Amino acid sequence: MAEIIQRDGTWAFDGSTVRITPGRHRSVPLFRQTYGEIAVPLEAVSGVVYEPERRRGRLRMRLREGADPLLQATGGRLPEAADPYRLVVDGDRSGVAEYLVAEIRRSLLLEQVPTEPTKAYLLPGPPVPVSVRSSDGTVSFDGTQVRVDWADTSDRVKRATGPRIIGVGDLVQVEWLPNSGHEDGFLRFVTRETVFSKLPAERDPYALDLWGSVRRDLLTALVAAAVTARLPHPSARPGTERPDRDRPPVTVPRQAADRHDVLLRRLRELGELHRDGVLTDEEFALTKAAVLRSF
């Protein structure tokens, strides 16, 4: 067993798995603390390196492309401090860090772990159900459905469409960009019907516009990763049938009368936004279609 324990977290390697546990110190980002412990199988590792600096160094692990749904969903856009595969190491522990690196590298050679992209996810991603309250609303995922409940501060277009409920079988991909504090981010759920949509995130009823707390909005990456883990792996050829394509759509029971009233009210609101010039013809058509599909 090779192990290093730091304020930033703990890495432990038993010959087959690298177990990464975030530290509990307040300096550890909320994202890493919320994601929790990650067990990385050796076959998912592409390489590991220790980068010494004057006072502190850094351990960095590289995973094989396609091995981790979190990295697939975030596309390398996680802030460095939030990267779970990075560990800050105190200068007096550099020897331990170098030993850990040597042990992992030796096992990679002995096991002849390939470096090419994987054909399936080797990590499970965040557990479900997962729910995150962001600046634009609350997004939840239970393993089969995504639900978005808009906040009072969301755009009128979104609030007029009502809660967004999307089955995994209807999704093509998830797009995620973090809120940097200088530029807004977004979490967009791309379906077969909206794959060519050009709506900005603030008006897109299938996207959350991330403009508030950078620390909390970053947690939406957990939902992005959990959903990505349940979509076809990127190595799948275009046109590959989804294993759940024959499942009946999951519906949310509603009282018929209430459902009809809500539908009419939302269509009226959209019509008013269109007449007032808030919505273009294209935006009106897309959001109206989204409302009708949700009912």
ABEGO torsion letter per residue (X at the ends): XBBBBBAAEBBBBAGABBBBBBBABAABBAAAAAAEBBBBBAAABABBBBBBBAABBBBBBBBBBGABAAAAAAGGABBAAABAABBBBBAAAAAAAAAAAAAAAAAAAAAGBBABBBABBABAEBBOBBBBBBAAEBBBBAGABBBBBBBAABBAAAAAAEBBBBBAAABABBBBBBBAGABBBBBBBBBAAAAABABBAAABAABBBBABBAAAAAAAAAAAAAAAAABBBAABBBGBBBAAAABBBBBBBBBAAAAAAAAAAAAAAAAAAAAAGABBAAAAAAAAAAAAAAX
